[in-house]
């Protein structure tokens, strides 16, 4: 009301009383209409959230994603350029300096932990083994580095369509061995999403088979654990992944190896003796059933494994720029801190 008083005093010096009162009535009606619109929007958003179970932004993100097609698959397969050098987006800010070095021909980004008590997160990015880091990967890693004080090691591993799994895994094993020269295994966490989640699990199985000290924990976000698998019954709900294309890409990644080889599809690998593991999955992604199988296999093998699922959410939802994604990232941050 105070603003109306000052407006009235100002208008009084310019116009007559009748004009002033008419103007104020119009302004009041406009304010009331605007307030009504805002209330309707807020109520609608809350109602949607309560009924659907997802935040409105998660709904928007899920439908903004585009599925790959056979046409794009053929186009990507023809691209044999070397993706061995990338840059962090200019608007991404890590709390501590990020350095770069090479392990063999593999580019590696590293940001040191805040102090010697903090863990080091070896993060293996997803992208169906042919797509490089996305901005969402960098945003999540920078967020965890800031919130937890952890170090970040992010390898730009060899990818399709110039390389296959046989090129990538030896370099990742070498990188892990080099990390062990600087950090005890109990401070290292291996994490990854999608293809990177499958890679993380396969890497842990390799480390165990080679009697190399295992990391303290695995954090697997929507891991691609079987390149021949996926649940066709969930395809209609998945607005991102295309199983027909993924099975072709998985065979390409396997190269000369059998697609059921654990280095390619770790669902078929030995789960015995793996470190504590966190599994994340949305119930509306085609990998959901395979992730449940992984959980059950780990549980049967005596692994300390926890399954985190979110109803109606899609692939790698913890990386999404939404309330649901933020909640999952906060949860992961707490896991990183307790190691």
Backbone as numpy.savetxt, mean C-alpha at the origin, in Angstrom:
# Nx Ny Nz CAx CAy CAz Cx Cy Cz
-24.60 37.15 14.88 -25.41 38.35 14.88 -24.56 39.61 14.88
-23.37 39.54 15.44 -22.49 40.70 15.51 -22.13 41.19 14.11
-21.92 40.20 13.19 -21.55 40.59 11.82 -22.70 41.32 11.14
-23.94 40.88 11.45 -25.11 41.57 10.89 -25.21 43.00 11.42
-24.83 43.18 12.70 -24.88 44.51 13.29 -23.93 45.46 12.57
-22.69 45.01 12.35 -21.72 45.85 11.65 -22.15 46.10 10.21
-22.72 45.05 9.60 -23.21 45.22 8.22 -24.32 46.24 8.18
-25.21 46.19 9.19 -26.32 47.13 9.26 -25.81 48.57 9.40
-24.83 48.77 10.27 -24.26 50.11 10.47 -23.63 50.63 9.18
-22.91 49.74 8.48 -22.26 50.15 7.24 -23.28 50.52 6.17
-24.28 49.64 6.02 -25.28 49.89 4.98 -26.12 51.13 5.28
-26.26 51.40 6.58 -27.09 52.54 6.98 -26.53 53.86 6.44
-25.22 53.88 6.29 -24.59 55.11 5.78 -24.72 55.22 4.27
-25.12 54.15 3.61 -25.18 54.12 2.14 -26.61 54.08 1.59
-27.49 53.39 2.33 -28.83 53.16 1.79 -29.88 53.51 2.85
-31.14 53.53 2.41 -32.21 53.80 3.36 -32.57 52.54 4.15
-33.35 52.68 5.20 -33.65 51.57 6.12 -34.36 50.43 5.43
-35.28 50.73 4.52 -36.03 49.67 3.83 -35.11 48.79 3.00
-34.19 49.44 2.29 -33.24 48.68 1.46 -32.32 47.83 2.32
-31.91 48.41 3.45 -31.01 47.69 4.36 -31.69 46.44 4.90
-32.92 46.56 5.37 -33.62 45.41 5.94 -33.85 44.33 4.89
-34.16 44.75 3.68 -34.38 43.79 2.59 -33.10 43.02 2.29
-31.97 43.74 2.29 -30.68 43.10 2.01 -30.31 42.10 3.10
-30.55 42.48 4.35 -30.23 41.60 5.47 -31.08 40.34 5.45
-32.36 40.48 5.07 -33.24 39.32 4.98 -32.73 38.34 3.92
-32.28 38.89 2.81 -31.75 38.04 1.73 -30.50 37.30 2.20
-29.62 38.04 2.89 -28.39 37.43 3.40 -28.69 36.33 4.41
-29.69 36.57 5.26 -30.07 35.56 6.24 -30.59 34.31 5.56
-31.40 34.49 4.52 -31.93 33.34 3.79 -30.80 32.55 3.11
-29.85 33.30 2.54 -28.73 32.63 1.89 -27.89 31.85 2.90
-27.67 32.45 4.08 -26.90 31.78 5.12 -27.60 30.52 5.59
-28.92 30.63 5.76 -29.70 29.48 6.20 -29.68 28.37 5.15
-29.77 28.76 3.88 -29.73 27.77 2.80 -28.38 27.07 2.75
-27.31 27.86 2.89 -25.97 27.30 2.88 -25.77 26.34 4.04
-26.24 26.74 5.23 -26.13 25.88 6.41 -26.92 24.59 6.21
-28.10 24.69 5.61 -28.92 23.51 5.35 -28.21 22.54 4.41
-27.58 23.10 3.35 -26.85 22.27 2.39 -25.69 21.55 3.07
-24.96 22.27 3.92 -23.82 21.67 4.63 -24.30 20.54 5.53
-25.40 20.77 6.25 -25.93 19.74 7.16 -26.36 18.51 6.37
-27.02 18.74 5.23 -27.48 17.62 4.39 -26.29 16.80 3.90
-25.23 17.49 3.49 -24.02 16.80 3.00 -23.40 15.96 4.11
-23.27 16.56 5.30 -22.68 15.85 6.43 -23.50 14.62 6.81
-24.82 14.79 6.88 -25.70 13.68 7.23 -25.64 12.58 6.17
-25.59 12.98 4.90 -25.53 12.00 3.80 -24.24 11.20 3.85
-23.13 11.91 4.11 -21.83 11.23 4.20 -21.82 10.24 5.35
-22.33 10.67 6.52 -22.37 9.78 7.69 -23.27 8.58 7.44
-24.41 8.82 6.78 -25.34 7.73 6.48 -24.70 6.73 5.53
-24.01 7.24 4.50 -23.32 6.36 3.56 -22.28 5.51 4.29
-21.51 6.15 5.15 -20.45 5.45 5.89 -21.04 4.33 6.75
-22.17 4.63 7.44 -22.79 3.65 8.32 -23.41 2.50 7.53
-24.02 2.80 6.40 -24.70 1.77 5.61 -23.71 0.95 4.81
-22.77 1.61 4.12 -21.84 0.91 3.24 -20.67 0.29 4.00
-20.24 0.92 5.09 -19.12 0.39 5.86 -17.78 0.96 5.45
-17.73 1.61 4.29 -16.50 2.23 3.81 -16.63 3.74 3.90
-15.50 4.42 4.06 -15.55 5.87 4.00 -15.88 6.28 2.57
-16.57 7.41 2.37 -16.89 7.85 1.02 -15.66 7.96 0.12
-14.52 8.39 0.69 -13.32 8.52 -0.13 -12.81 7.16 -0.58
-12.94 6.15 0.28 -12.56 4.80 -0.12 -13.42 4.32 -1.28
-14.71 4.63 -1.22 -15.61 4.27 -2.32 -15.17 4.94 -3.61
-14.81 6.22 -3.51 -14.36 6.96 -4.70 -13.06 6.38 -5.24
-12.09 6.12 -4.33 -10.80 5.57 -4.76 -10.99 4.23 -5.46
-11.83 3.38 -4.88 -12.02 2.04 -5.45 -12.56 2.10 -6.86
-13.39 3.09 -7.15 -13.97 3.21 -8.48 -13.14 4.09 -9.41
-12.14 4.75 -8.86 -11.25 5.56 -9.69 -10.13 4.71 -10.28
-9.91 3.52 -9.68 -8.87 2.62 -10.18 -9.31 1.99 -11.49
-8.37 1.74 -12.36 -8.70 1.12 -13.65 -8.02 -0.23 -13.78
-8.78 -1.20 -14.27 -8.23 -2.54 -14.47 -7.36 -2.59 -15.72
-6.33 -3.42 -15.64 -5.53 -3.66 -16.84 -6.33 -4.55 -17.79
-6.02 -4.47 -19.06 -6.71 -5.25 -20.08 -5.69 -6.05 -20.88
-6.17 -6.96 -21.71 -5.27 -7.73 -22.55 -4.53 -6.81 -23.51
-5.17 -5.75 -23.91 -4.52 -4.78 -24.80 -3.35 -4.10 -24.11
-3.58 -3.66 -22.86 -2.49 -3.00 -22.12 -1.41 -4.03 -21.75
-1.82 -5.27 -21.52 -0.86 -6.33 -21.23 0.11 -6.50 -22.40
-0.42 -6.60 -23.61 0.43 -6.76 -24.79 1.35 -5.55 -24.97
0.84 -4.38 -24.69 1.64 -3.17 -24.80 2.77 -3.18 -23.77
2.46 -3.55 -22.55 3.48 -3.61 -21.49 4.52 -4.67 -21.77
4.07 -5.79 -22.32 4.99 -6.88 -22.60 6.01 -6.50 -23.67
5.63 -5.61 -24.54 6.54 -5.17 -25.60 7.56 -4.16 -25.09
7.35 -3.67 -23.85 8.26 -2.67 -23.28 9.39 -3.38 -22.53
10.54 -3.44 -23.14 11.70 -4.09 -22.51 12.74 -3.07 -22.06
12.31 -1.83 -21.85 13.24 -0.81 -21.39 13.68 -1.12 -19.96
14.85 -0.65 -19.61 15.39 -0.85 -18.27 14.76 0.16 -17.32
14.10 -0.34 -16.28 13.44 0.53 -15.30 14.30 0.67 -14.04
15.60 0.51 -14.23 16.51 0.42 -13.10 16.83 1.72 -12.39
16.36 2.85 -12.91 16.62 4.13 -12.24 15.33 4.94 -12.17
14.94 5.29 -10.96 13.75 6.12 -10.74 14.10 7.21 -9.74
13.18 8.13 -9.55 13.38 9.22 -8.59 12.18 9.32 -7.67
12.41 9.79 -6.45 11.32 10.03 -5.51 10.58 11.30 -5.97
9.25 11.28 -5.99 8.50 12.49 -6.37 8.94 13.70 -5.56
9.03 14.83 -6.21 9.59 16.04 -5.58 8.78 16.53 -4.38
7.50 16.18 -4.33 6.67 16.67 -3.21 6.61 15.69 -2.04
7.36 14.60 -2.10 7.42 13.66 -0.98 8.57 14.05 -0.06
8.29 14.18 1.22 9.30 14.60 2.18 9.50 13.53 3.25
10.69 12.97 3.31 11.06 12.04 4.37 11.62 12.85 5.54
11.44 12.36 6.77 11.93 13.11 7.93 13.45 13.15 8.04
14.11 12.21 7.39 15.58 12.16 7.39 16.07 11.98 5.96
17.29 12.31 5.72 17.84 12.29 4.37 17.72 10.90 3.74
17.40 10.88 2.45 17.34 9.63 1.70 18.56 9.57 0.79
19.34 8.51 0.93 20.52 8.32 0.08 20.23 7.21 -0.93
21.07 7.16 -1.95 20.93 6.11 -2.96 22.26 5.39 -3.15
22.17 4.09 -3.41 23.36 3.31 -3.73 22.93 2.13 -4.59
23.89 1.35 -5.02 23.61 0.20 -5.88 24.07 -1.08 -5.21
23.26 -2.10 -5.34 23.64 -3.46 -4.97 23.65 -4.22 -6.29
24.84 -4.48 -6.80 24.92 -4.95 -8.18 24.41 -3.84 -9.07
23.46 -4.16 -9.92 22.84 -3.14 -10.78 21.54 -2.60 -10.19
21.20 -3.00 -8.98 19.92 -2.62 -8.39 20.02 -1.32 -7.60
19.18 -0.37 -7.95 19.10 0.90 -7.25 18.40 0.69 -5.91
18.97 1.28 -4.85 18.39 1.15 -3.52 18.30 2.54 -2.89
17.14 2.85 -2.31 16.94 4.08 -1.55 16.99 3.73 -0.07
17.63 4.59 0.70 17.71 4.32 2.13 17.64 5.60 2.94
16.81 5.55 3.97 16.72 6.63 4.96 17.03 6.02 6.31
17.99 6.59 7.02 18.47 5.99 8.26 17.40 6.04 9.35
17.44 5.10 10.29 16.52 5.17 11.44 16.87 6.37 12.32
15.93 6.77 13.11 16.11 7.93 13.98 17.23 7.73 14.98
17.35 6.51 15.50 18.44 6.18 16.41 18.64 4.67 16.41
19.58 4.20 17.19 19.94 2.78 17.17 18.89 1.86 17.80
17.86 2.44 18.37 16.80 1.61 18.95 15.66 1.36 17.98
15.66 2.08 16.87 14.55 2.00 15.92 14.76 0.89 14.89
13.66 0.29 14.42 13.78 -0.77 13.41 14.08 -0.22 12.02
14.41 -1.13 11.13 14.67 -0.80 9.73 13.65 -1.57 8.89
12.89 -0.85 8.08 11.84 -1.45 7.26 12.36 -1.65 5.84
12.57 -2.91 5.46 12.93 -3.25 4.08 11.61 -3.40 3.33
11.29 -2.41 2.48 9.98 -2.39 1.83 10.11 -2.76 0.35
9.37 -3.81 -0.05 9.39 -4.29 -1.43 8.06 -3.89 -2.08
8.13 -2.99 -3.02 6.92 -2.41 -3.59 6.21 -3.36 -4.55
4.90 -3.17 -4.69 4.10 -3.94 -5.62 4.02 -3.27 -6.98
3.21 -3.87 -7.85 3.05 -3.35 -9.20 3.11 -4.45 -10.24
2.70 -5.68 -9.83 2.63 -6.83 -10.73 3.97 -7.15 -11.39
5.04 -6.81 -10.72 6.40 -7.11 -11.16 6.81 -6.37 -12.44
5.99 -5.43 -12.90 6.41 -4.62 -14.05 6.20 -3.13 -13.85
5.45 -2.74 -12.83 5.25 -1.33 -12.54 6.19 -0.91 -11.42
6.73 0.28 -11.54 7.66 0.78 -10.54 6.92 1.39 -9.36
7.69 1.99 -8.43 7.09 2.65 -7.27 5.97 3.60 -7.71
4.86 3.57 -7.00 3.83 4.58 -7.18 4.00 5.65 -6.11
3.31 6.75 -6.29 3.40 7.82 -5.29 2.86 7.36 -3.95
1.86 6.47 -3.97 1.30 5.96 -2.72 2.33 5.17 -1.93
3.24 4.47 -2.62 4.31 3.77 -1.91 5.20 4.76 -1.16
5.63 5.80 -1.87 6.52 6.79 -1.24 5.82 7.50 -0.08
4.54 7.81 -0.25 3.79 8.49 0.81 3.72 7.63 2.06
3.43 6.34 1.88 3.33 5.44 3.04 4.67 5.28 3.73
5.74 5.09 2.96 7.07 4.92 3.57 7.50 6.17 4.32
7.26 7.34 3.73 7.63 8.60 4.40 6.81 8.78 5.68
5.55 8.39 5.62 4.67 8.50 6.79 5.17 7.60 7.92
5.50 6.37 7.60 5.98 5.44 8.64 7.34 5.88 9.19
8.20 6.40 8.32 9.50 6.89 8.80 9.31 8.02 9.80
8.34 8.89 9.53 8.08 10.02 10.41 7.40 9.59 11.71
6.39 8.73 11.59 5.58 8.36 12.75 6.30 7.40 13.70
7.20 6.58 13.17 7.82 5.55 14.00 9.31 5.76 14.23
9.95 6.61 13.42 11.39 6.79 13.53 12.18 5.67 12.88
11.48 4.77 12.17 12.16 3.63 11.56 12.99 4.06 10.35
13.98 3.25 10.03 14.72 3.43 8.79 13.94 2.81 7.65
14.19 3.26 6.45 13.53 2.74 5.27 14.59 2.29 4.27
14.44 1.08 3.75 15.28 0.58 2.66 14.33 0.14 1.55
14.40 0.80 0.41 13.45 0.54 -0.67 14.20 0.20 -1.95
14.30 -1.09 -2.28 15.02 -1.50 -3.49 14.17 -1.36 -4.76
14.77 -0.88 -5.81 14.14 -0.83 -7.12 14.59 -2.09 -7.87
13.96 -3.20 -7.51 14.42 -4.52 -7.98 14.18 -4.71 -9.48
14.93 -5.59 -10.14 14.75 -5.84 -11.57 13.33 -6.33 -11.87
12.72 -5.78 -12.91 11.33 -6.08 -13.21 11.14 -6.48 -14.67
9.93 -6.99 -14.91 9.51 -7.25 -16.28 9.47 -5.94 -17.06
9.70 -5.94 -18.36 9.86 -7.14 -19.17 11.27 -7.36 -19.68
12.19 -6.79 -18.96 13.58 -7.05 -19.27 14.15 -8.16 -18.40
13.58 -8.32 -17.18 14.10 -9.30 -16.23 12.97 -10.20 -15.73
13.35 -11.26 -15.02 12.39 -12.16 -14.40 12.80 -12.40 -12.95
12.07 -13.29 -12.31 12.32 -13.60 -10.90 13.76 -14.06 -10.66
14.34 -14.77 -11.62 15.70 -15.29 -11.45 16.74 -14.17 -11.40
16.41 -13.01 -11.93 17.32 -11.87 -11.86 17.14 -11.09 -10.57
15.91 -11.04 -10.07 15.60 -10.18 -8.93 15.99 -10.79 -7.59
15.72 -12.06 -7.38 15.92 -12.65 -6.06 17.38 -12.68 -5.61
18.34 -13.00 -6.46 19.74 -12.98 -5.99 20.17 -11.61 -5.48
19.69 -10.54 -6.13 20.06 -9.20 -5.69 19.39 -8.85 -4.36
18.16 -9.32 -4.16 17.48 -9.06 -2.90 18.14 -9.82 -1.75
18.59 -11.05 -2.03 19.32 -11.80 -1.02 20.62 -11.10 -0.65
21.29 -10.58 -1.67 22.55 -9.86 -1.44 22.30 -8.60 -0.62
21.25 -7.86 -0.94 20.90 -6.66 -0.18 20.63 -7.01 1.27
19.86 -8.07 1.51 19.54 -8.45 2.89 20.81 -8.83 3.65
21.70 -9.58 3.01 22.96 -9.94 3.67 23.76 -8.70 4.04
23.76 -7.71 3.16 24.48 -6.47 3.44 23.84 -5.70 4.60
22.52 -5.75 4.69 21.85 -5.10 5.81 22.22 -5.77 7.13
22.37 -7.08 7.10 22.75 -7.81 8.32 24.15 -7.43 8.81
24.98 -6.91 7.91 26.31 -6.46 8.32 26.24 -5.16 9.11
25.11 -4.45 8.98 24.96 -3.16 9.66 23.90 -3.16 10.75
22.93 -4.06 10.63 21.83 -4.10 11.60 21.59 -5.54 12.03
21.31 -5.76 13.30 20.94 -7.12 13.73 19.59 -7.50 13.14
19.39 -8.78 12.89 18.14 -9.24 12.27 16.91 -8.83 13.08
17.07 -8.75 14.41 15.93 -8.39 15.26 15.44 -6.97 15.04
16.25 -6.14 14.35 15.81 -4.77 14.05 15.25 -4.63 12.64
15.30 -5.69 11.87 14.85 -5.62 10.47 13.43 -6.17 10.33
12.60 -5.44 9.62 11.25 -5.88 9.25 11.19 -5.92 7.73
10.67 -6.99 7.18 10.45 -7.04 5.73 8.96 -6.84 5.47
8.65 -5.88 4.62 7.25 -5.57 4.31 7.10 -5.39 2.80
5.89 -5.58 2.34 5.65 -5.38 0.92 4.17 -5.45 0.62
3.78 -4.92 -0.52 2.38 -4.95 -0.94 2.24 -5.64 -2.28
1.13 -6.36 -2.45 0.79 -7.00 -3.72 1.92 -7.92 -4.20
2.48 -7.66 -5.39 3.61 -8.47 -5.85 4.76 -8.37 -4.86
4.97 -7.19 -4.30 6.02 -7.01 -3.30 5.76 -7.80 -2.03
4.47 -8.02 -1.71 4.12 -8.84 -0.56 4.45 -10.29 -0.82
4.15 -10.77 -2.03 4.53 -12.13 -2.40 6.03 -12.30 -2.42
6.73 -11.30 -2.97 8.20 -11.30 -3.00 8.75 -11.37 -1.58
8.16 -10.61 -0.66 8.62 -10.59 0.74 8.52 -11.96 1.38
7.38 -12.64 1.15 7.19 -13.97 1.73 8.16 -14.97 1.11
8.33 -14.91 -0.22 9.28 -15.81 -0.89 10.70 -15.57 -0.41
11.05 -14.30 -0.19 12.38 -13.96 0.29 12.61 -14.53 1.69
11.61 -14.42 2.55 11.74 -14.97 3.91 11.93 -16.48 3.87
11.21 -17.15 2.97 11.36 -18.59 2.83 12.77 -18.96 2.34
13.31 -18.14 1.43 14.68 -18.36 0.94 15.69 -18.17 2.07
15.51 -17.13 2.86 16.43 -16.86 3.97 16.45 -18.03 4.94
15.25 -18.53 5.25 15.17 -19.66 6.18 15.86 -20.90 5.59
15.62 -21.16 4.30 16.22 -22.33 3.66 17.75 -22.24 3.62
18.25 -21.00 3.55 19.70 -20.79 3.49 20.31 -20.57 4.88
19.50 -20.77 5.92 19.95 -20.61 7.32 20.51 -19.21 7.58
19.89 -18.20 6.98 20.26 -16.80 7.21 19.31 -16.25 8.28
19.84 -15.44 9.18 19.03 -14.87 10.26 17.78 -14.20 9.68
16.64 -14.57 10.22 15.37 -14.05 9.73 15.06 -12.68 10.32
14.27 -11.87 9.61 13.85 -10.57 10.17 12.94 -10.78 11.36
12.71 -9.72 12.10 11.87 -9.83 13.29 10.40 -10.02 12.95
10.01 -9.56 11.76 8.58 -9.61 11.42 8.40 -9.45 9.91
7.27 -9.97 9.40 6.83 -9.73 8.03 5.52 -8.96 8.08
5.40 -7.96 7.23 4.13 -7.23 7.08 3.75 -7.32 5.61
2.72 -8.09 5.32 2.34 -8.38 3.94 0.97 -7.77 3.64
0.96 -6.80 2.74 -0.26 -6.07 2.39 -0.80 -6.61 1.07
-1.96 -7.27 1.12 -2.56 -7.86 -0.08 -1.55 -8.64 -0.91
-0.80 -9.56 -0.30 0.27 -10.23 -1.03 -0.23 -11.12 -2.16
0.50 -11.09 -3.27 0.22 -11.96 -4.41 1.01 -13.25 -4.19
0.38 -14.23 -3.59 1.09 -15.43 -3.12 1.01 -16.60 -4.09
0.13 -16.52 -5.08 -0.02 -17.59 -6.07 -0.32 -16.95 -7.42
0.67 -16.96 -8.32 0.49 -16.29 -9.60 -0.47 -17.04 -10.51
-0.85 -18.26 -10.12 -1.84 -19.02 -10.89 -3.23 -18.91 -10.27
-3.29 -18.29 -9.10 -4.52 -18.33 -8.31 -5.42 -17.13 -8.49
-5.96 -16.69 -7.35 -6.98 -15.65 -7.38 -8.35 -16.28 -7.41
-9.33 -15.58 -6.90 -10.69 -16.11 -6.80 -11.58 -15.46 -7.86
-11.96 -16.24 -8.86 -12.81 -15.72 -9.94 -14.16 -15.23 -9.43
-14.62 -15.82 -8.34 -15.91 -15.42 -7.78 -15.89 -14.00 -7.23
-14.69 -13.50 -6.92 -14.56 -12.15 -6.38 -14.24 -11.11 -7.46
-14.07 -11.56 -8.69 -13.68 -10.65 -9.75 -14.67 -9.51 -9.95
-15.95 -9.80 -9.82 -16.96 -8.76 -10.04 -16.88 -7.64 -9.01
-16.31 -7.94 -7.83 -16.21 -6.93 -6.78 -14.90 -6.16 -6.84
-13.91 -6.73 -7.50 -12.58 -6.12 -7.55 -12.53 -5.11 -8.69
-12.41 -3.85 -8.35 -12.43 -2.78 -9.35 -11.03 -2.46 -9.88
-10.03 -3.25 -9.48 -8.65 -2.94 -9.82 -7.95 -4.09 -10.54
-7.98 -5.28 -9.96 -7.22 -6.40 -10.48 -7.99 -7.18 -11.53
-7.28 -7.65 -12.55 -7.85 -8.45 -13.62 -7.12 -9.79 -13.63
-7.78 -10.85 -13.16 -7.13 -12.14 -13.01 -6.62 -12.71 -14.33
-7.35 -12.50 -15.40 -6.92 -13.02 -16.70 -5.55 -12.46 -17.07
-5.36 -11.18 -16.84 -4.08 -10.54 -17.15 -3.02 -10.94 -16.14
-3.38 -10.99 -14.86 -2.41 -11.31 -13.82 -1.80 -12.70 -14.00
-2.60 -13.65 -14.42 -2.07 -15.00 -14.61 -1.05 -15.04 -15.75
-1.26 -14.22 -16.76 -0.28 -14.11 -17.85 1.00 -13.45 -17.35
0.84 -12.38 -16.58 2.00 -11.68 -16.04 2.78 -12.58 -15.08
2.06 -13.35 -14.27 2.72 -14.26 -13.34 3.58 -15.29 -14.05
3.08 -15.81 -15.17 3.86 -16.76 -15.96 5.09 -16.09 -16.55
4.94 -14.84 -16.95 6.09 -14.09 -17.48 7.16 -13.90 -16.41
6.71 -13.58 -15.20 7.64 -13.36 -14.09 8.39 -14.65 -13.75
7.68 -15.78 -13.83 8.31 -17.07 -13.55 9.40 -17.40 -14.57
9.21 -16.96 -15.79 10.21 -17.24 -16.83 10.38 -18.72 -17.05
11.58 -19.23 -16.82 11.88 -20.65 -17.03 11.42 -21.52 -15.87
11.05 -20.92 -14.77 10.63 -21.68 -13.59 9.17 -22.07 -13.68
8.82 -23.13 -12.94 7.42 -23.52 -12.84 6.68 -22.45 -12.04
5.46 -22.14 -12.46 4.69 -21.08 -11.79 4.34 -21.44 -10.35
4.43 -22.72 -10.01 4.15 -23.15 -8.63 5.41 -23.20 -7.78
6.55 -22.86 -8.35 7.79 -22.80 -7.58 7.60 -21.75 -6.48
7.94 -22.07 -5.23 7.73 -21.12 -4.12 8.39 -19.77 -4.31
9.46 -19.71 -5.10 10.10 -18.42 -5.32 9.20 -17.49 -6.13
8.25 -18.11 -6.86 7.28 -17.37 -7.67 5.94 -17.28 -6.94
5.51 -18.42 -6.39 4.22 -18.50 -5.68 4.47 -19.05 -4.28
4.80 -18.19 -3.33 5.20 -18.65 -1.99 4.10 -19.35 -1.20
2.87 -19.32 -1.69 1.81 -20.09 -1.03 2.19 -21.57 -0.97
3.01 -22.02 -1.93 3.40 -23.43 -2.01 4.73 -23.69 -1.30
5.26 -22.70 -0.63 6.53 -22.84 0.06 6.38 -23.34 1.48
7.50 -23.54 2.14 7.55 -24.02 3.52 7.31 -22.86 4.48
6.26 -22.95 5.27 5.93 -21.89 6.22 6.57 -22.12 7.60
7.08 -23.31 7.82 7.66 -23.62 9.12 8.79 -22.66 9.47
8.75 -22.15 10.71 9.85 -21.34 11.21 9.90 -19.91 10.73
8.87 -19.46 10.04 8.85 -18.06 9.59 8.63 -17.12 10.77
9.06 -15.86 10.64 8.89 -14.91 11.75 7.42 -14.49 11.90
7.09 -13.83 13.00 5.73 -13.31 13.17 5.31 -12.51 11.94
4.06 -12.70 11.53 3.60 -12.14 10.26 2.26 -11.45 10.40
2.14 -10.30 9.77 0.88 -9.57 9.69 0.39 -9.64 8.24
-0.84 -10.11 8.05 -1.44 -10.21 6.73 -2.61 -9.24 6.62
-2.59 -8.40 5.57 -3.67 -7.44 5.34 -4.38 -7.77 4.04
-5.72 -7.70 4.07 -6.49 -7.96 2.86 -7.87 -7.31 2.96
-8.35 -6.83 1.83 -9.75 -6.43 1.73 -10.56 -7.65 1.31
-11.84 -7.68 1.66 -12.65 -8.84 1.31 -13.16 -8.77 -0.13
-12.97 -7.63 -0.77 -13.41 -7.48 -2.16 -12.24 -7.42 -3.13
-11.18 -8.15 -2.84 -10.09 -8.27 -3.80 -9.91 -9.73 -4.18
-9.50 -9.98 -5.41 -9.43 -11.35 -5.92 -8.38 -12.19 -5.19
-7.44 -11.56 -4.48 -6.42 -12.29 -3.73 -6.92 -12.75 -2.36
-8.09 -12.31 -1.96 -8.56 -12.55 -0.59 -8.53 -14.03 -0.22
-9.05 -14.89 -1.08 -9.10 -16.33 -0.78 -7.70 -16.92 -0.62
-6.77 -16.52 -1.48 -5.40 -17.02 -1.39 -4.71 -16.52 -0.12
-5.05 -15.31 0.29 -4.48 -14.77 1.52 -5.01 -15.54 2.73
-6.30 -15.92 2.68 -6.85 -16.76 3.74 -6.14 -18.11 3.79
-5.85 -18.68 2.60 -5.11 -19.94 2.55 -3.72 -19.78 3.17
-3.07 -18.67 2.86 -1.74 -18.39 3.41 -1.81 -18.31 4.93
-2.81 -17.62 5.42 -2.99 -17.50 6.87 -3.15 -18.88 7.51
-3.99 -19.72 6.90 -4.23 -21.05 7.46 -2.99 -21.93 7.38
-2.24 -21.82 6.28 -1.00 -22.59 6.15 0.01 -22.16 7.21
0.11 -20.86 7.42 1.04 -20.35 8.43 0.61 -20.79 9.83
-0.67 -20.68 10.09 -1.20 -21.05 11.40 -0.92 -22.52 11.67
-1.16 -23.37 10.67 -0.92 -24.81 10.83 0.55 -25.12 11.05
1.42 -24.25 10.49 2.87 -24.45 10.63 3.41 -23.87 11.93
2.54 -23.29 12.74 2.96 -22.75 14.03 3.50 -21.34 13.98
3.27 -20.64 12.86 3.73 -19.26 12.74 2.83 -18.34 13.56
3.42 -17.36 14.21 2.65 -16.33 14.92 2.13 -15.35 13.87
0.95 -15.62 13.35 0.41 -14.83 12.24 -0.92 -14.21 12.62
-1.12 -12.97 12.19 -2.39 -12.28 12.42 -2.96 -11.83 11.09
-4.26 -12.03 10.93 -4.96 -11.64 9.70 -5.80 -10.41 9.96
-5.55 -9.36 9.18 -6.30 -8.11 9.29 -7.13 -7.95 8.02
-8.45 -8.05 8.13 -9.31 -7.90 6.96 -10.25 -6.71 7.14
-10.65 -6.16 6.02 -11.59 -5.03 6.04 -12.70 -5.32 5.03
-13.92 -5.33 5.53 -15.05 -5.65 4.68 -15.21 -4.65 3.54
-15.49 -5.18 2.35 -15.78 -4.42 1.14 -14.61 -3.59 0.62
-13.44 -3.76 1.22 -12.29 -2.99 0.76 -11.54 -3.77 -0.31
-10.84 -3.02 -1.18 -10.15 -3.62 -2.31 -8.66 -3.79 -2.08
-7.97 -4.03 -3.19 -6.55 -4.37 -3.19 -5.69 -3.26 -2.59
-4.76 -3.63 -1.76 -3.81 -2.76 -1.05 -4.49 -1.53 -0.43
-5.65 -1.72 0.16 -6.38 -0.59 0.73 -5.59 0.17 1.81
-4.64 -0.46 2.55 -3.88 0.34 3.53 -3.06 1.47 2.91
-2.83 1.43 1.61 -2.08 2.50 0.96 -3.00 3.60 0.43
-4.30 3.39 0.48 -5.23 4.35 -0.12 -5.25 5.66 0.68
-5.44 6.78 -0.01 -5.56 8.08 0.67 -6.98 8.31 1.19
-7.37 7.48 2.16 -8.73 7.54 2.70 -8.67 7.25 4.19
-9.81 7.43 4.85 -9.86 7.18 6.29 -9.54 5.72 6.61
-10.06 4.80 5.78 -9.79 3.38 6.01 -8.31 3.07 5.82
-7.70 3.67 4.79 -6.28 3.47 4.56 -5.44 4.05 5.69
-5.80 5.24 6.14 -5.07 5.89 7.22 -5.15 5.07 8.50
-6.32 4.51 8.78 -6.48 3.68 9.97 -5.55 2.47 9.91
-5.47 1.84 8.74 -4.59 0.66 8.58 -3.12 1.07 8.70
-2.75 2.20 8.11 -1.35 2.65 8.21 -0.98 2.98 9.64
-1.91 3.55 10.39 -1.65 3.81 11.81 -1.43 2.51 12.57
-2.21 1.51 12.23 -2.08 0.19 12.87 -0.72 -0.42 12.53
-0.31 -0.30 11.26 0.99 -0.80 10.84 2.11 -0.05 11.55
1.94 1.25 11.72 2.94 2.05 12.43 3.14 1.52 13.85
2.06 1.17 14.51 2.16 0.62 15.87 2.89 -0.72 15.86
2.64 -1.52 14.82 3.33 -2.81 14.69 4.83 -2.59 14.49
5.17 -1.60 13.67 6.58 -1.28 13.43 7.27 -0.87 14.72
6.59 -0.07 15.51 7.17 0.44 16.76 7.44 -0.69 17.74
6.47 -1.60 17.89 6.67 -2.70 18.84 7.56 -3.79 18.26
7.72 -3.76 16.92 8.61 -4.68 16.21 8.21 -6.12 16.45
